[in-house]
Amino acid sequence: VATLLPLPVVCLDPTMTWWGGTLAILLPLAIHMVIGNVIEPKVFGMGLALHPVVVLFTILLWALAWGISGMIVSVPLTAVLRIVLKELRHPYSMVVVDLLEGRWLPQRGAGVPLSSHTHGTVSSARTVL
């Protein structure tokens, strides 16, 4: 909606050049795309301790389940899920918490795919099985 706001001004201004009209439409659209697809997932991920890819994935998942209302509640629901799973301190829940926080990727120079607190948890989970 915000990217379409300059459209009537551009169409109704007789002195607007073709190049200026194109910039008036494409520049807000490009800024909106960068903020919505790059900056917001990073900020939400850092503030909620969720990986940006997890934030985008949960938005998609909840959108498929509940539509637009699912997209609105997706990040808070996932953050609450992460907090509840972290408080459970069950071996399997800690693995899911690591996945939500983005610790499935190898650390630089460490060669360990999961965080240090999960490594013992995964070993104990294997022992239980």
Buried (B, 14 or more C-beta within 10 A) or exposed (E): EEBEEBEEEBEEEEEBEEEEBEBBBEEBBEEEEEEEEEEBBEEBBEEBBBBBEBBBBBBEBBBEEBEEEBBBEBBEBBBEBBEEBBEEEEBEBBBBBBBBBBBBEEEEEEEEBBBEEBEEBBEEBEEEE
